[in-house]
Amino acid sequence: MPSQLDNSKAMQEIVKITKELAQRTRMIEEKISKIESSINELNEKLHEEIKSFNEFKFNIQDRMEKIEMEVTNIEMNIKTIERKLKEYARKAELKEVKEYIDLLRPINKVYVTRKEVREIIKNILNE
């Protein structure tokens, strides 16, 4: 049968091992606590980033909708301008009309009288 001394040493060994295990357990718990804290911080940051990204995405979508509306308005304005331009005369048409008016309006033309023609002919023959 084991002696009292052996039992005491065994008990001391068990106490020592128990203390070491308790100390290891506390260290592991502290590490786990730190890891949990880090995970919680990362989780909060991730939620903030997701929220920020969603706001950014919403702003981009809002801007895109505004740009699409502006493009639609511009397209409508261009079509209106095209329709109005068809109503106006083109430069070539205006030039043609001006030429007809010039032909029909002799006011701008220089004419000579018979007397002036005779004088011109005499001058040419005398030279």
C-alpha positions in Angstrom: 0.0 0.0 0.0 1.3 3.4 -0.8 2.6 5.4 1.9 1.4 8.7 3.2 4.4 10.4 1.7 3.7 9.0 -1.7 0.1 10.1 -1.4 1.2 13.6 -0.4 3.7 13.8 -3.4 1.0 12.5 -5.7 -1.4 15.1 -4.4 1.2 17.8 -4.7 1.8 16.7 -8.3 -1.9 16.7 -9.0 -2.3 20.2 -7.5 0.7 21.4 -9.5 -0.7 19.9 -12.8 -4.1 21.4 -12.0 -2.6 24.8 -11.4 -0.6 24.6 -14.7 -3.8 23.5 -16.5 -5.8 26.3 -14.9 -3.1 28.8 -15.9 -3.0 27.4 -19.5 -6.8 27.5 -19.5 -6.8 31.2 -18.4 -4.2 32.0 -21.1 -6.3 30.3 -23.7 -9.4 32.1 -22.5 -7.6 35.4 -22.7 -6.4 34.6 -26.3 -9.9 33.5 -27.2 -11.3 36.8 -25.7 -8.8 38.8 -27.7 -9.7 36.9 -30.8 -13.4 37.4 -30.2 -12.7 41.1 -29.6 -10.8 41.3 -32.9 -13.5 39.4 -34.7 -16.1 41.8 -33.2 -14.1 44.8 -34.3 -13.7 43.4 -37.8 -17.4 42.6 -37.9 -18.3 46.2 -37.0 -15.8 47.5 -39.6 -17.3 45.2 -42.2 -20.8 46.4 -41.4 -19.7 50.0 -41.6 -18.0 49.3 -44.9 -21.1 47.5 -46.3 -23.2 50.5 -45.1 -20.8 52.9 -46.8 -20.7 50.9 -49.9 -24.5 50.7 -50.1 -24.7 54.5 -49.7 -22.1 54.9 -52.4 -24.0 52.5 -54.6 -27.3 54.4 -54.0 -25.6 57.7 -54.9 -24.2 56.2 -58.1 -27.7 54.8 -59.0 -29.3 58.2 -58.2 -26.7 60.0 -60.4 -27.2 57.4 -63.2 -30.9 58.0 -63.1 -30.4 61.8 -63.3 -27.9 61.4 -66.2 -30.4 59.1 -68.0 -33.1 61.8 -67.6 -30.8 64.5 -68.8 -29.8 62.4 -71.9 -33.5 61.8 -72.6 -34.2 65.6 -72.3 -31.2 66.3 -74.6 -32.5 63.7 -77.2 -35.9 65.3 -77.1 -34.4 68.8 -77.6 -32.3 67.6 -80.5 -35.4 66.1 -82.2 -37.3 69.4 -81.6 -34.4 71.3 -83.1 -34.3 68.9 -86.1 -38.0 69.4 -86.7 -37.6 73.2 -86.5 -34.6 73.2 -88.8 -36.7 71.5 -91.5 -39.0 74.4 -91.4 -36.2 76.9 -92.3 -34.7 77.5 -95.7 -31.2 76.3 -96.3 -28.4 78.5 -97.3 -28.3 77.3 -100.9 -32.0 77.9 -101.2 -31.6 81.4 -99.9 -28.8 82.1 -102.3 -30.9 80.8 -105.2 -33.8 83.1 -104.2 -31.4 86.1 -103.9 -30.1 85.4 -107.4 -33.7 85.4 -108.8 -34.4 88.6 -107.0 -31.2 90.2 -108.4 -32.3 89.2 -111.9 -35.7 90.7 -111.4 -34.5 93.9 -109.8 -32.4 95.9 -112.2 -31.8 98.7 -109.8 -28.4 97.4 -108.8 -27.4 97.0 -112.4 -25.5 99.7 -114.4 -27.1 100.6 -117.7 -25.8 102.9 -120.4 -27.8 105.2 -122.7 -27.5 105.2 -126.5 -25.7 108.4 -126.4 -23.1 107.0 -124.0 -22.7 103.9 -126.3 -22.1 106.1 -129.3 -19.5 108.1 -127.4 -17.7 105.0 -126.3 -17.7 103.7 -129.9 -16.3 107.0 -131.2 -13.6 107.0 -128.6 -12.6 103.5 -129.5 -12.6 104.2 -133.2 -10.6 107.4 -132.7 -7.9 105.7 -130.8 
